[in-house]
Amino acid sequence: MSMASKSMLNAQALARSRLSYRCYNHLSKIHVGLGSTPYSTKNSKVTASHQAHSLLSPCKLLSQQKATARKFSQRSLGQDNLLDVSVDSSSGVATLKMQKPPVNSFSLEFLTSLCINLDKLHSDGCRGLVIGSSLPKIFSAGLEITEMYQPDEARLREFWRTLQEFWIKLYGSQMITIAAITGHSPAGGCLVSMCCDHRVMADGKLTIGLNETLLGIVAPRWFSDTLINTVGHREAERALQLGKLYSPQEAVAVGLVDQVVPLESVAATVESTMAQWLKIPSHARHLSKLQLRQPTLDRLLHTRQEDIDNFVSFITKESIQKSLGMYLAALKQRSKAK
Ligand SMILES: CCCC/C=C\CC(=O)SCCNC(=O)CCNC(=O)[C@H](O)C(C)(C)COP(=O)(O)OP(=O)(O)OC[C@H]1O[C@@H](n2cnc3c(N)ncnc32)[C@H](O)[C@@H]1OP(=O)(O)O
């Protein structure tokens, strides 16, 4: 490598480390210790495997080993039972695959794991992140409905806080984020996709959209802001009210996704898109992203507690619980009938 390109890389690395990352700073103040505090949960404890992950520092470590690194070697960060995370040591691009059968629904444990892994990849200096799914035909079915149905209030609050946190981390991420949408992506699944900088969706009988009204619930302001920022105000008005689930072709037509390709081409398309984005100086790219996204992030950052209170008071209403119960029963019925 020439001296000129070395010093440019150094300057970029320095700029990255100096960049005052408002979201992360803010979050680390608000929610320190997410990675180290055992989360007692309904079904399990989330910590052991995450702490094992945090002993590794693949991006930094491996960049020092550049001379001996094989081109495109994949370094697995291991798996917890919910996520499969690996890092390409030559590019610093991480791939995070959701693997929570049957439908990658976002429970408290799952969201906690996602937050911890995002923090880890960010602090390891990863430059890019591909979010995908290991489950065929499913990106994510959105929020785990049983978290909201007949809930324990303390857990419900933690669930919503962790969802907020995940959104804040991902929407403002310093990494280049690309969603590889190889399956259905309703509600929270669509939200996660929209947080990414670029969305590649597989063609076929799949759907994506914010369908909350179909469950009788109302997407909070930060969900709708994210949609407005993605597809524009008018399209968002219709989509939110109708709970519209778009086909891949419809989604690309309104800009909800950026590319639709055959399923077998999703990985290659994501890789070539990432390669293009990686050519842009990282600090300039990230500051440009924040210029557009920070006002939306700030709106939630300034009202997090109020948003949790609103959510809890809304979701625990008898009428809303009734709607959720009916929706869950219909899902189960449909699943049984298959
Ligand atoms: C103020 C509140 C704001 C809330 C904001 C966000 C809301 C959300 O994100 S709510 C979640 C909304 N999600 C959905 O409406 C999606 C529902 N699921 C589906 O449409 C389908 O499951 C899907 C198209 C994703 C996949 O279809 P299939 O592959 O055919 O799977 P099945 O439908 O047979 O489902 C298998 C199994 O999973 C259960 N399931 C599905 N989605 C959820 C979910 N979101 N939460 C919990 N459980 C879910 C489904 O009932 C089946 O269970 P079993 O009957 O036990 O097999």
Ligand as a Chemical Component Dictionary entry (heavy atoms), coordinates in Angstrom:
data_LIG
# 
_chem_comp.id                   LIG 
_chem_comp.type                 NON-POLYMER 
_chem_comp.pdbx_formal_charge   0 
_chem_comp.three_letter_code    LIG 
# 
loop_
_chem_comp_atom.comp_id 
_chem_comp_atom.atom_id 
_chem_comp_atom.alt_atom_id 
_chem_comp_atom.type_symbol 
_chem_comp_atom.charge 
_chem_comp_atom.model_Cartn_x 
_chem_comp_atom.model_Cartn_y 
_chem_comp_atom.model_Cartn_z 
_chem_comp_atom.pdbx_ordinal 
LIG C1  C1  C 0 -48.608 0.713   20.085 1  
LIG C2  C2  C 0 -48.056 -0.561  19.580 2  
LIG C3  C3  C 0 -47.136 -0.398  18.449 3  
LIG C4  C4  C 0 -46.618 -1.732  18.021 4  
LIG C5  C5  C 0 -45.708 -1.643  16.967 5  
LIG C6  C6  C 0 -45.349 -2.675  16.175 6  
LIG C7  C7  C 0 -46.212 -3.837  16.062 7  
LIG C8  C8  C 0 -45.651 -5.128  15.559 8  
LIG O1  O1  O 0 -44.576 -5.361  15.081 9  
LIG S1  S1  S 0 -46.824 -6.242  15.909 10 
LIG C9  C9  C 0 -46.421 -7.646  14.965 11 
LIG C10 C10 C 0 -47.096 -7.536  13.656 12 
LIG N1  N1  N 0 -46.754 -8.674  12.869 13 
LIG C11 C11 C 0 -47.618 -9.269  12.080 14 
LIG O2  O2  O 0 -48.750 -8.871  11.937 15 
LIG C12 C12 C 0 -47.124 -10.484 11.387 16 
LIG C13 C13 C 0 -47.907 -11.677 11.784 17 
LIG N2  N2  N 0 -47.389 -12.888 11.180 18 
LIG C14 C14 C 0 -47.629 -13.214 9.892  19 
LIG O3  O3  O 0 -48.283 -12.529 9.149  20 
LIG C15 C15 C 0 -47.047 -14.508 9.430  21 
LIG O4  O4  O 0 -46.670 -15.265 10.546 22 
LIG C16 C16 C 0 -45.828 -14.343 8.500  23 
LIG C17 C17 C 0 -46.295 -13.803 7.143  24 
LIG C18 C18 C 0 -44.776 -13.427 9.089  25 
LIG C19 C19 C 0 -45.179 -15.723 8.284  26 
LIG O5  O5  O 0 -46.132 -16.632 7.814  27 
LIG P1  P1  P 0 -45.880 -18.190 7.946  28 
LIG O6  O6  O 0 -44.507 -18.538 7.538  29 
LIG O7  O7  O 0 -47.004 -18.845 7.244  30 
LIG O8  O8  O 0 -45.902 -18.486 9.517  31 
LIG P2  P2  P 0 -47.199 -18.629 10.429 32 
LIG O9  O9  O 0 -48.168 -17.544 10.191 33 
LIG O10 O10 O 0 -47.724 -20.022 10.332 34 
LIG O11 O11 O 0 -46.589 -18.400 11.888 35 
LIG C20 C20 C 0 -45.792 -19.400 12.521 36 
LIG C21 C21 C 0 -45.988 -19.249 14.007 37 
LIG O12 O12 O 0 -45.501 -17.955 14.414 38 
LIG C22 C22 C 0 -46.539 -17.258 15.114 39 
LIG N3  N3  N 0 -46.361 -15.816 14.844 40 
LIG C23 C23 C 0 -46.329 -15.213 13.659 41 
LIG N4  N4  N 0 -46.076 -13.904 13.807 42 
LIG C24 C24 C 0 -45.949 -13.675 15.129 43 
LIG C25 C25 C 0 -45.672 -12.517 15.901 44 
LIG N5  N5  N 0 -45.450 -11.308 15.352 45 
LIG N6  N6  N 0 -45.619 -12.644 17.225 46 
LIG C26 C26 C 0 -45.830 -13.850 17.815 47 
LIG N7  N7  N 0 -46.078 -14.989 17.127 48 
LIG C27 C27 C 0 -46.142 -14.892 15.794 49 
LIG C28 C28 C 0 -47.817 -17.831 14.541 50 
LIG O13 O13 O 0 -48.868 -17.624 15.422 51 
LIG C29 C29 C 0 -47.432 -19.293 14.435 52 
LIG O14 O14 O 0 -47.460 -19.831 15.745 53 
LIG P3  P3  P 0 -47.970 -21.321 16.013 54 
LIG O15 O15 O 0 -49.436 -21.336 15.693 55 
LIG O16 O16 O 0 -47.712 -21.545 17.469 56 
LIG O17 O17 O 0 -47.216 -22.212 15.093 57 
# 
loop_
_chem_comp_bond.comp_id 
_chem_comp_bond.atom_id_1 
_chem_comp_bond.atom_id_2 
_chem_comp_bond.value_order 
_chem_comp_bond.pdbx_ordinal 
LIG C1  C2  SING 1  
LIG C2  C3  SING 2  
LIG C3  C4  SING 3  
LIG C4  C5  SING 4  
LIG C5  C6  DOUB 5  
LIG C6  C7  SING 6  
LIG C7  C8  SING 7  
LIG C8  O1  DOUB 8  
LIG C8  S1  SING 9  
LIG S1  C9  SING 10 
LIG C9  C10 SING 11 
LIG C10 N1  SING 12 
LIG N1  C11 SING 13 
LIG C11 O2  DOUB 14 
LIG C11 C12 SING 15 
LIG C12 C13 SING 16 
LIG C13 N2  SING 17 
LIG N2  C14 SING 18 
LIG C14 O3  DOUB 19 
LIG C14 C15 SING 20 
LIG C15 O4  SING 21 
LIG C15 C16 SING 22 
LIG C16 C17 SING 23 
LIG C16 C18 SING 24 
LIG C16 C19 SING 25 
LIG C19 O5  SING 26 
LIG O5  P1  SING 27 
LIG P1  O6  DOUB 28 
LIG P1  O7  SING 29 
LIG P1  O8  SING 30 
LIG O8  P2  SING 31 
LIG P2  O9  DOUB 32 
LIG P2  O10 SING 33 
LIG P2  O11 SING 34 
LIG O11 C20 SING 35 
LIG C20 C21 SING 36 
LIG C21 O12 SING 37 
LIG C21 C29 SING 38 
LIG O12 C22 SING 39 
LIG C22 N3  SING 40 
LIG C22 C28 SING 41 
LIG N3  C23 SING 42 
LIG N3  C27 SING 43 
LIG C23 N4  DOUB 44 
LIG N4  C24 SING 45 
LIG C24 C25 SING 46 
LIG C24 C27 DOUB 47 
LIG C25 N5  SING 48 
LIG C25 N6  DOUB 49 
LIG N6  C26 SING 50 
LIG C26 N7  DOUB 51 
LIG N7  C27 SING 52 
LIG C28 O13 SING 53 
LIG C28 C29 SING 54 
LIG C29 O14 SING 55 
LIG O14 P3  SING 56 
LIG P3  O15 DOUB 57 
LIG P3  O16 SING 58 
LIG P3  O17 SING 59 
# 
